[in-house]
Amino acid sequence: MIQYNFAGKVVLVTGSSRGIGGAILEGFAKAGATCLLHYFDDPKGENRRDAEQHAEKLRGLKATVHLFAADVRSPEAVEGLMKAIHQKVGGLDVLVNNAGILRDRTMRKMTLDDWRSVMDTNLDGVFHCCKQSLDILRDGGRIVNIASIAGIHPFHGQANYGAAKAGVIALTKVLAKELARRGITANAIAPGIIQTTMIGDIKPDVRADYERQIPLGRFGRPEDVANAVLFLSSEESGYITGQVLPVTGGWY
């Protein structure tokens, strides 16, 4: 197992109170990074509770953890987030855009709200975070955007999600060209089916059918995505930029 060293690095992972984002931030915590745990403060307070619990877990790993709440759909909120980060820790070394939602429906049944809510979070949110981070992201830094295999090979009922994730991939490639002069790399990861609460409860027969299609024979784990993020954030990946790394178990 590769032992990365992110001591002295400041890492922001959006949507990192649980699931894939939580696993990514945990990977950075184990590698010695200063961890910025971001969450959306929903009206019921569920995300805040998850964020606080996850922060305590990471602090148990001897990590330095700071919590930040912000709505990535809002450019003003993201601007405020970046200012708060600058005041708290001085800047960023790694930005991982992970926050996202699902609103799956066929095109016929998809409402305008279904479309806009996914685009606002999954695409506009990435744009806002990338744009507003540029003043505090240090030269030689890393941006890793969590796209999806749905952005390359869209699925039935995911017109909104697939379009948003395809946009994230295109945005990443543009960023890679624009930020190269500063030594900042920008890459995307395209996970396949990852076992988190976000995908809900899949019926056993449907799960078995999917697993038969995946060459490695199983759904991915959040840690599988986290390992790829750590590599693309490391010094060892310094000559890799503008790329999309599928983490799918070989499934297309």
C-alpha positions, 0 to 999 in steps of 0.5 A: 500500500502506498503511504502518501505524505500530505503533512503541511498540506491543506485539503478541502473536500466538498460534501465530505461529511459521509460517503465518498467525500468522507472516505476521501477526507479520511484518506488525507487525514491518515496522510497527515493533511490539514482537513477542511470538512465541508457540508451543506447545512440542511434544515433538519441538521442531519448533515451537520450531525454527520459532519461533526461525527466524522470530524471527531473520527478524523481527530481520533486519527490525530488529524487537524480538522476544520468544519465549514458549511456552505451551499455550493449552488450559491456563488456568494456562499462559495466566495464566503467559504473561500474567504473563511478558509483563507482567514482560518488556514491561509490557503489551499493546496488541494481542492476536491469537488465531490458534492453532488446529488441525484434526481433520476427520472426519464426525460418524459417524467423529469421536471424542470426542478429535477434538471436544475437542482442537479445542474446547480449542484453537480456542475455549477457548484464545481464551477463556483468552487474552482473559480472562487478557489483560484485566489487561495489555491497555491501554485503547484496545487491540485484540483480533483473533480469527482465526475462519473462514468455517467458523464462518459456513458450515460445511463437511462433516466440520468439526463440531468446527472449525465449532462452535469458530469459530462460538463464537469469533465469538460470543465476539468480539461479547460482548467488543466490548460488554464492553470498549467502555468501555475503548476496546478494540475486538474483531473477528474475521476469517473466512478462507476457504481460505488456502494454508498447510501446515495445509490439507495437500496438496489434489489438483489436481482438488479445488483447481481445483474450489475455485478455480472457486468463488472469484470472485477465482480463487485461494486466499488467502495468509497475507499477505491475512489479515495485512493485514486484521489490521493494519487492525483493529489500527490507529488507523484502525479505532477505530470498528469493533468487534464485526464479522466480516470475511470474507477469502475472495476473495468465496467463500461 
